[in-house]
Amino acid sequence: MEENVEEIYVEGKKRGGWRAIKYILANETFEKLASMSLIANITVYLKTMYNMDGILLVNVVNIWSGSSNISSLGGALLSDVYLGRFYTLLIGSITSLVGMGMMTLTASVSHVRPPPCKENNIAASNSCYEPQGWQLGILFTALTLLALGSGCIRPCNIAFGADQFDTRTEKGRAQLQRFYNWWYFTFTIALLVALTAVVYIQTNISWVIGFAIPTGCFVLSIMAFLIGSHTYVYHEPRGSIFVDMVKVIVAACRNRSLTIHDHDTFYDPPNPNPNPFVTKLSRTDRLLFLDKAALISDELKEDGRCSINSWRLCSIQQVEQLKCLIGCLPVWIAGILSLLAMDQQNTFGILQAIQMNRKVGGKFIIPPAWIGLTSMVALSIWILIYERVLIPLLQKLKHNRISIKERIRIGIVMSIACMVAAGFVERQRRGEALKTGSFVSPLSVFALAPQLVLSGLIEAFAAVSIMEFFTTQMPESMRSIAGAVFFLSLSMASYLSSAIINIIHHTTTLTSRQHGGGGMPWLGGHDLNKNRLDNYYFIIAAVGGINLCYFSFFASNYILVGNINEEDKASRTLSGELTYSSIRS
């Protein structure tokens, strides 16, 4: 298909451009409104409607969140190699609609979920009915479909919008930047509506209505997407850089018996990418084992020419791309550990809010999921201060911006402070609840503000900077996978969090039994007052301390320092915006 946006016409009208973008933005707005309405309140739903105890609930939420993020890699592969972005987006939207429809079914049909706790008392485990296996099967099927749908949508939505502009022209690049601004604006509006109005309806009015709204939004999202199909620019699948990296690993292993000499010849064809901004990578002296994938041996020569088998012989460009990704691994690991603290607020933070005084003015009760707004406000205020106050001040003082290395280090410190603050607040919440003998502590939910503000600052410093690191330190030809690697970071943080929780639960259960404590673990059950969540928070803070040492003395050395041109500055600004949306979506 033709790909020059300014030369494609349908019935006398140009394809792509703003004529197509309005449908893409409508699709994206309704999709984000639907998905965020569930993501923000899933912990409360599983706690109140499925009577899940702490361990099962947190595992379900973390594994679902991690799977939603890691499935983005599969969605990107499906799009880049087989279907293209349009059909991948369409399949993802339909899959998400079916999953959300099943979630609405679980809310509307009482037989597909366990009966409510006796006398609405979830403090005693024997007063709550556990969900049966087939009921969990329906729930998990719905969540799986939503995760798969999300994996198809996330890597393609922004990229498909960018396909509608011809970035080879100045006008096309300017329009693309406007699209990013409008995309981020509509995303923010959808996020605010989801976290306020829809969450309030779900928590205080009706789960059925609260889930029917996002189901309807998915329907509108698909309709808008299909109505605009005649206006889109469609790019054919061009292959995936991840497949190329697998080929390099396979080729290097197959050629492992070869020895590299100074006079050897390596396969280094001309750059096939027509984009003039994509530079050709030169061979480096690091990770020399991988160079064997590009080594032209006598066995691969026929009649003076190379017999090209892409699984046995790869180009220098492919090899160096894999080297760049491996070079990011130390910082990537530090990023995963720094995101651990932020991950706790979506599960244990909401469980804390459920067992705290949420009344305002004597009548209004704050929905537990609203606590996430505190982190959003903190992040927004910091960005405003940073861009409007701190940067101009640094420019007057002739200082550079705060470097990526410094911001990641500050983010790690914030993660430690966040968990320490959360531990002390939980200790106070639990103490007051035990003193009064009540399930709900008299401590106000506003006491969670310090840990939530610090969680927002973790996003501002660590999360945004890690995405910026991937975006600016990888070559232009690899910028497209920066988002995928960041999604993988979020996924690994969720999985690691679940692993730590289960290890602590198992260890403390055994320890308590050995000391005659009746087997009461630090975590688990329906009542946080019987847990020692504060100790768990302090353990995550200790992990943050280890991470600070690891980053300061090792990982930070892998962050290259150099001058950033104007194109990279724009890329950094965009990466910050997209990181914020990635975390929230």
N, C-alpha and C positions, 0 to 999 in steps of 0.2 A: 504493500500500500504506500501511497505517497505520504510523506511526513512533513513537508513544508507547509506549515499552517497557513501561510499567506497565499498559497497557490491552489488550495483545495476548495472547490465550490460544489455545492449541492443545490440544484435548481436556482442557480444564479447567486447563491449565498455562500459565504465562506464558512468552512468548517472550523471548529476550534474557537479560540479566543473567548471573549466574554459572553458570547451567545451560548457557548457550551458550559462555561463556568457556573452560571446561575443554577443550572440543574445539578452540577456536582456539589456546589455549596449547600443546596437544599437537601440533597442526599446525605451529605456529611453531617449537617446540623441535626436532622431527625435521627440519624443513626447514633450520634454521640448522646443526644438527649435520652434515647432509649437505653443504651448500654450503661451510661453513668448512673441512671436511676436504679439499676440493679447493683452495680459495683459498690456504690456508696452505702447501700443498706442491706447487703447480703448477710452480714454478721448478725444484725438484729433479727432478720427473718429466720435464720436457722436457729437462733437462740429461742425466740418466742413461739415459733410455729412448728418447729421440729424437735424441740426440747433437747437439743444437742448439748452435751457437756463441754467443758472448756477445751479438752484435748482434741476430741473429734471435730468440734467446730473450727478450731484454729487450723487443724490439718486440712480440712475440706477447703477453707477459704484460701489458705496459702498454696495448696496444690492446684486449685482451680486458677488462682491468679498467676502462678508460675507457668501453668500449662497454656493459659491465654497468651502469655508473652512469648514462650518458646515456640508455640505454633506459628508465630509470625515468620519464623525461618522457613517452615514448610510452605506457608502462603507465598513468600517471596520466591521460593524455588518453583512452585506451581505456576506463578505468573511469568517468571523470567524464562522458563524453559518450555512450558507446554501451552498455557491458555492465553497469556497476555493479561493485562490489567483489567480490562472491562469485564471479561467473563469470570475472572477470579473475584472481583468485587461483587458481581451479581450472585455467584455461588455463595460467597460469604454472607451477603445480606439475607438470602433466602434461608440459609442454615441458621443464622441468628434469629430470624423470625420464627422458625419452627421451635428453637430452643426457648425463646421468650414465651411463645404460646404455651409450651409445656409448663413453664414456671407459673403462668397465669392459671393453668389447670390445677396445679398443686395448691394454689391459694383459694380457688373457688370450690373445689371438691374436697370435702373434709375427710373422705375415706382414704385418700392417697397420702395422708400425713397422720401422725399420731394424735390421739386426743390431747386436749390441753391439760396442763398440770392441775392436780386437784386443788381446788380453792385458790387457783392462780398462785400457788406457793411453789416456787421453783428452788427454794432454798434447800429443801429436803429431797435427796435423790430418789427416795422411795415414793414420792408423791407425783413423779413425772413418768409418763410412759415413753419408753424408748421407741424410735421408729423401727418398723419391721424391714426386713431385707428388701422386699419388693417395693416398698415405699421409697427406700433409699435408691433403689434401682431407677425409678422414674426420675427422682431428683437429680441423680448423677448423670443420667442420659441427657436431661435438659442442660445441665451445666457443661457437659462435654460438647454438645452442639453449639452452645454459646462460645466456648473456647475455640472451637474449630472455625466458627464464623468470624470471630475476632481476629484469628490468625490470618485469614484471607483478606480482611479489610484493612488492618493496620499498615501493612507494608505497601499498600497500593493506593490508598485514598489521596494522599498528597502528591504522589508521583503521577497518578493519572491526571490530576489537575494541571501539573506542570507540563504534561504532554501536549496540552492544548495551546501552548505558546511556542513560537519559533525563537529560541534563545540565541540563534545565530545573528539576530539583529538587535540593535540597541532598543528599539521599540518593544520587541518581544521580551527582552530581559527586564525592562521597566514594568511591563504588564505582569510578568511573573512575580516580581516583588510585591506588586499590588495584590495579587492573588494570595500570597502568603499572609499579608496583613488582614485581608478579608477572611481568610480561612481561620486565622487565629481569633479574630473578633467573633465570628459565628460560633466557634468552639467554646469561647468563654461564656457567651450568652447561654448556650445549651447546658454548659456545666453549672452555671448559677441556677437556672430553672430546675435542673435535675436535683441538685443538692438542697434546694430550699422547698419549692412547691411540691414536687413529686414525692420527695422523701417525707414531707409533712403529711401528705395524703396517705402514704403507705403506713406510717407509724401511728397516726392519730385518727384516721378516718376509716380506711379499708384497704387491706392488702390486695383484694380483688381489683378494685378501681386503680390502685397504685401500680399494679402490674399490667392492667389493661391499657393504661396510657402508653408505656413504652412499647407494648405490642402493636398498638395503633401507629406509633411513630415509625416502627420498622416497616409497616405497610406503606406509609407515606414516603418513606425513604426509597423503597424499591420503585414505587410509582414514579417519583420524580426522576430517578435514575434512568428508567426505561423510556419515559417521555422524551428525554433529551438525547436518546441514542443516535438520532439522525444528525446531531450537531457535533458529535465527538470526532476527534482525531484518534485513530487506532494504530498503535505501534505493534508490529509483530514481535513475538518472543525472540530475544537475541542470545539466550543462554545465561547461565548464572556464574558469577565469580566464585561461588562456593563449590560448584562442580569443578571449576578449574583448579581450585585448591586441593580437592580430593584427587584429581588427576596428578598433581605434582607429588603428593604423598605416595600414591601408588607407583608412579614412575620412578621416584627416588628409591623406593624399596626394591623394585624390580631390577634397578641398576646398582644395587648396593655393593656388588662385587667389583665395580669399576673403580679405578684410581684416577684422581684428577691431577693432571700435570700442567705446567705453565704453557705448553704449546697446544693444549687441547682446544678444540673448536666447540662453541656452544650455539645452540639454536636460538637465533635472535632476529626474527623476521621484522619487517617494517611494522609500525604501529597500525593496527587495523581500524582503530577508532578515528572517525573523521573529525571529531571535536578538536579544534585547534588548542583548546585550553587543557586538554589531557596530554600530559607529558609522558614520554617513553622512559621507562626505568632502566637504569644501568645496573650491571652486575656488581654486587658488593661482596666483601670477604667474610661476612657473618653467616653462620649456619651452613657451612660448606657442604654438608651432607645433602641438602636439598638441591644443590647445583647439579648433582648427578642426574636429576630429572631432565636437565637441558643439555646434558653432555652428549655430543654426537660421536658415537663409537663406530668402529669399523663394521660391526654387525648391522648397524642401522643405515649403512651407505649402499646404495644400489646404482650402478652406472654413474657414479659421481654425484648423485643426488640423494638427499635424505628421504628414506621411506617414512612418511609421517604417520605415526600411530599416536594419537593424542593421549593414550594411556601408558605410553612408553617413552615418549619424547614431548616435553613441554617447552614453551618459550621462556626466555629470561624474564620477560614481563610477568608471566604467570608465577614463576619462582619467587621473584622479588615481592610480588603482592602478598604471597603467603608469608614471607619473611617479615613484612611490615605488620601483618596481623599478629604474628608470634611476638614481635617486639612490643606490642601493646599489652600483652598478657599480664606482666607484673602490675601495671597500673589498673588494669581491669579487675584483678583480684582485690586490690585495695578498695576499688569502687564498690564491689559486691559487699565487702565487710562494712563499709560506711553506710550502705543502704539498709542494713539490718535494723538499725534503730528506727528508721523511718517506717519500716514495714510493720513494726509492732503497733503503731497507732491505728491501723485499719482493723485490727483484731482485738488485742487486749485493751487498747485504748477505749474502744467502743464498749467492751465488756465492763470496764471500769465505770464508764458513763452511765450504763444501765443501773448500776448499784450505787448511784450518787444522787443527791438532791438536785433535780432538774427543774424545779418550779421557779418561775419568774413572776413576781407580782401576785403570788398566791393562787393564780388560776392557770396561766399558760405553762405548759410542760415542754421543754426543749427536746426534740427528737435526738436520740443518741448520735445519729450519723451527722448531725449538724456540727459536731466538734471539728470535723474536717475543714470547715470554713475558716477556723482559726489559723490553720497552717497556710491556707490560701491567702488570707489577709496579710499574714506576716511576710510571706514571700513577695507579695505585690508591693508592700511598703518598702521592703529592702531594695527591690529593683528600682523603685522610684528614687529612693535616697542615693543609691549607687550611681544611677544614670544622671540625675539632676543636681546632685550635691557633691558626691565624692569625686566623680570623674572630672568635672570642671575644676574642683579644688586641686586635684593632682596635676592637671594641666597647667594651672597657674604656678604651681610649685615646680613645674618642669619634671614631674615624675611620671613614669609609665603606669599603665593600668596594673591592678593587682594580677600577678602572673597566675597561670593555671596551677602551677605547683603550690603556690601559697594558698590559693582558694581551696584546693582539695584538702590541704593540711588543716585549714580552718574548719572545713566541713567535717573532717574526722573528729576534731576537738568538739564541735557542736554535737556530734553523735554521742560522744561520751557524756557531755553535759546533759543531753536530752534523757539518757537512760538513768543517770544519777538523780535528776530531778523527778523522773517518773517513779523511781524506787522510793524516794522519800514521801512523795504525794500518796502513793499506794499504801505505804506504812501508816500514814495518818488516816487515810480513808478507812482502812481495815480496822485500825485501833478504835476509831469513833463508832464504827458499826458494831464491834464486839462489846464496847462499853454500854451501848444502848440496847444490845440484844436484837437488833433489827437487820433484815436482809439488805435494805437500802440504807447506806450511810447518810447521816445528816450533813456530811461535808458537801459543800456546793460543787457542782460540776465545773464551775469556773476555776476551781483549784487545778484543773488539768491544763490550764492555759500555758504555764511555763514549758511543759514538755511538748505541747502542740506548736508553740511559737518556735521552739528550738528545732522541731521536726521540719517546719517550713524553711528555716535557715539552712538545714542540711540540704534541702532541695536547691536553695539559692547558691550555696557554695559548692558542695560536693557533686550533686547530681548534674547540675548544669555544666560544671567544669569538666566532668568526665565525658559527657557528650561532646563538649567543645574539644576536648583532647582527641577523641576519635576523629572528629570532623577535620581538624586542622593539622593533625600530625600524620594522617594517612594521605597518600597521593590522590590527586583529583579522580583518578580512575577507580578509587575505592571509596569515595565519599558516599556512594549509595548504600554500602553495607554498614556504615557507622550506626545508623538507626537500628539495624538488625542486631548488631553487637550490643547496643545499649539495652534493647528489649531482652536480650539474653542475660544481661546483668541483673535486671529486675527479676527475671525468672529464677536465676540462681540464688538471689537473696531470699526469695520466698521459699525455695526448697531447703536452703540452709537453715532458715528460721524453723521450719518444721522439724528438721533433723535434730537441731539443738533442743527444741521443746520435748521431743520424744525421748532423747537421751536423758534429759533432766528428770522427766516423769518416771522413766524406768529406774534410774539410779536412786532417786529419792524414795521411791516406793520400796525398793530392796533395803535401803539403809534404815528406813523407818521400821520395817518388819524385824530387822536384825536387832534393833534396840527396843523392841516391844511397843512400838508406837501404833500398832494396828494397821500399818501399811498406808498411812496418809501421806501422799506425795505433795510436793510444792505446787504442782499444777494439776488441774483436772476437776471433774465434778461440776455441779450446777451453781456452786456458790463460791465466789472469789474470797469471801471472808474465811473460808476454811483452807485457803491456799496460802502460799508465800510468794505471790507474784513479785513482791519487792525484791526478793533474793534473785529471782530470774532476771529482773531488770539490771541488777548490779552485775550479774554474770555477763550480760550483753555489753555493759559498760566496760568490763574487763577485756572482752574481745576487742572493743574499740581501742583500748589502750595498747593492746598488742598490735593492732592494725596501724596505730600512729607510729610506733617504733618501726614496723615493717616498711611503711611508706617513707618515713624520714630517712632511714639508713639504706634502703634498697630500691624500692619501686620508683621513688622520685628521680633517680638517676636515668630512668628511661623516658623522661619527658624532655624532648628537645627544646632548646631555647634559641630563638632566632627572631629576626624581624618579620613582622606580619604585614603583608600588603593590604591594600584596600579591599580586594576581593575576599581575602581571608577574614577581614574585620566584619564584612557583611555576612560571611558564612558563620562567624561566631555569634553574631546577634541572632541570626535565624536559628542556630543550633540551640540557643538558650530558650527561645520560644517553643521550639518543637520538643525539647526535653521536658519542659513544664507540661505540655499537652500529653506527651508520652506517658509520664508518670501518672497523670490523672485519668488517662484512658485505659 
